[in-house]
Amino acid sequence: ARLFVRAPRRVVLTEAGEHLLHRARHILREHDAAQDEIAELAGAERGRLRIGSASAMVLTDPLPKILKELRQQHPRAEVSVTSGTSEFLVGQILGGELDLAFVSLPVEARGIQTERLNEDQLVAIASSRHRLAKQKAVSAYTLAGEKLILGERGGNTRRLIDQFFAQAGVALSVSMELSRQQAIKRMVEEDMGVGIVPLQSVIEDVKKGRLVRWWIEGAQINWELGIARLSGGYESPITQAFMRLVRNHFENVAKEATKSASRKRIKKR
């Protein structure tokens, strides 16, 4: 049976090819699960964990701290980390190339289960030299007139932004599409345009005066961070340990945020 057809600059799977690809992925996942189960029964301390992250914030903090704790529990563990868009990483999980990934929610893919970890609000950012730097908020129409520096298409953050402006009935002028939030912030800091990013990612930059933050009028664009993995897949001891550390971290973050909000309300009174 013919499995694929060569087209200009790409290969297209036939129906037979799609069926074989699905079966091959299943075989590889079962192979990996068998290895993990046998290693667990043999009392192996090594383990293997392949992590993906669509969030630059997670890669910077808290992932290094979590992996340090994980290393103490599994000193001979084989851990690898990959970055990319949420869509790309979900494909890697389905293909058996990743065990789990930090992604923007929601994820609409069969065979994938997700767990919500955190929520943040998207805000507009600009250089402290911007002509509107002293404003606290801007409208969708004002932003539509700016040169926007946004994340690349394929990620949920970009989808939320595009959806908001489409509902507002305004067309965007996107001057740059970058895959890293750090790159977006640096370009904005140099006054190359205006960005839209999760609030938590720019708190320190705003405090230090490198950037200004604007609330977007009429917008409640909530960005949700979650962790994705195969539905019903085998979870090795190292995966279970990693998930416990992740849950503990984000539970503590949520508690600290609640305490901080309470202190602010008390001060206002």
N, C-alpha and C positions, 0 to 999 in steps of 0.2 A: 504494500500500500504506500502511496506517496504521502510523505509526512510534511513536506513544506514546498512552497513555490518561491523561487527567487524573483524579486521585484527590484526595480531601481533603488539602490542604496539600502535595501532591507530584505528580510525574509519573512514570508507570511505562512503561518501554520495552516495546514488543511484540517478538516474535521478529525481525521485519523491522528494527525500530529497533536491536536489539542487533547485528545483522549490519552495518548501516550504520555504527554507532558504531565497530565494530572496523575496518572499511575506512577510515573517515575518519581514525582515529588513525594507521593505517599510512600513508596518503597524506601526512599532516602530517609524520610522522617522515622519510619519504623526501624531502619538500620541504626540510626543514631539513638533512638529510644532503647533499643536492645543493648547497645554498648553501655549506656548510662545505667540501666537496670543491673547488668552483670557486674559493672564496676562497684555499684552500691552493695550488692550481695557479697562481693569479694572484700568489702571493707576498704575500698580505695578512697584516699583523701584527696585525690587529684581533682577530678571533675573538670568539666569544660562549660564555659558560659560565654555566649556570643551576644553582645548587647548592641542595640542601635539607639541613636538619639536624633530626633528632629529639632531638639531644643539646645541652643548654644548655652543657655543658662544652666541646664542640667550638666552639660559637659564641663563647665567651669566650676560649678558648685550646685548640687551636692555630690555628684558622681565620684569625684576623687576621694572624698571622705568615706562614702559608702564602700567603695572598692578596697580602701585601706582596712576597714573593719572586716570585710569579707575575707581578705587575705589572711587575717589573724585566725579566722575559723577554718579556712581551707588554704593552708600555706603553699600547697603544690598545685593549686588550681590554674587552669589555662584559661585566661580571660582576654577577650578581644572586644574592641569598641569601634563601631562604624557610625558615621554621620550621614545625613541625607534628608530628603523631604519625607513627610509622613507616608505619602503614597509609595515612595520607593522602598521604605523600610518595611511596610506591610507586605509588599511583594517579596522581599527578602525572607520574611518569616514564612510566608506560604511556600516559598521555594526551598525551605529547609536550610537556608544560609544564616539565619539569625534565630536565637531562642526567644528573645523578647525585645521590645523597643519602646522608648519614650516618644510619644506622638501627640499631635494635636487631635482633640476629639471634635466631632464624632468620627468614627471609622466605619465605613459601610463596605465591608468585605466579608463574604461568606467564609466560615472556618476560623474567624478571628474573634477572640474575646478581649474586652478592654476593661480597665479599672481606672476610675477617675482618681487623680492624686491632688490636683490643685486647680485653682481658678484665678484668673487675673483679668484686668480690663485693658483694652487697647487704647493707647493715647497717641497724640501727635507730638513729634519732637522737632526742634529746630535749633539752629546755632544761636548762641547768646548774642550774636551780631545781627540777627534777623530783624527786619523793620518792625515786626509785630511781637518782638521778644517779651515785652512787658504785659502782654495779654494773658489772661488765665484760660480762655477758651476760644475756639474758632469754630466756624460753621463748616458744613460739608461743602458749601459753595466757595468759601474762601480757600479750602484745601484743594478744590478742583482747579483753582487758578495757580497753584504752586507746582513746581517741578518735584514730583514725588519720587522717593527712593524706597522701594518696597521689596519684600521677600519674593523669591521666584515663584512662578505658578506651579501648582501641584501640591502645595502645602495648605493645610486648613486655615492658617492665619491669613494667607492671601485670599482664600476663598471668602472668609468672613468680611474682609475689607471690601472686596469687589461687590459682594452682596449688599453691603450697607449703602455704598454709593449708587448702585443700580436702583435700589429702593428709593433713594433720595432724588433720583432722576437727573444725576449729573455725570458727566464723562470725565475721566481722570486723565491727567497728563503725566504719564510715568516716564521718568528720564533714565532710571536705573532699576534693574532687577538683580538683587544680590542674594546669595544663598546663606550668608552669615549675618546675624544681628550685629555682631561686633563691627563688621564691614559697613553696615548701614549706619551705625552710630558714628563711625569715623568720618564717613562722607558727609553726614549731616553736620557734624562738628566743624568741618571745613567750609560750611555754608554752601554746599553743592546742591542742596535741596532740602525737602521736608520728609521725615519718615513717620511711619505708624508702627508702633511696637508695643509689647506688653509692658505695663507700668513697672513691674518689679525689676525689669532688665535695665532701667535707666535711673532708678532712685539715686544711686551713688553719683552718677554723672551730673544729675540736676543739683544735688547738694554741693558738689564741687564747682558748679558754675560752668561746666563744659557744655551743657545743653539746657534748653528750656523745655518745659512740658506743658502742653495745652490739652484741656479736656475737649472732646469733640461734642459740640452742641447737639442735643437730641439723640445721642448715640449711647447705647448700652451694648457695646461690642465685647462680649465676654469670651476670653480665650481660655480653653480648658486643656490642661495637661493630663495625659493618662498613660498607662502602660499597656501595651498590646502583646498578646501571645496566642498560640494556637488554642482553639477550643478543644477541650478534652484531651490535650496532649500530655504525655508523661512529663512530670516535673521532678528532676533530679534533686538530690539533697542540696547541691550548691544553688540551684534555682530557687528552691524554697527559702534558703538562708538569705539570698539576695532580696527576695520579695519581702521578707520580714524587716530587713534593714530599710528598704525603701518606704514601706508603710510607716514604720516608726519615725523616720525623718519627716515625712510630710504631715503626720499627725502632730508632731512637735511644732512644725511651721504654722499649722492652723491654730494651735493653742496660743502661740506667741502673737499671731496677728489679732486674735480675739482680745488678748490682754492689752495690746497696744491700743486697739480701738476703744476699749473701756477707759483706759487712762486719758485718752484725748477727750472723751465725753465728760469725764469728771473735771478736767481742767477748764472746759468751756463753761461749766456750771459755776 
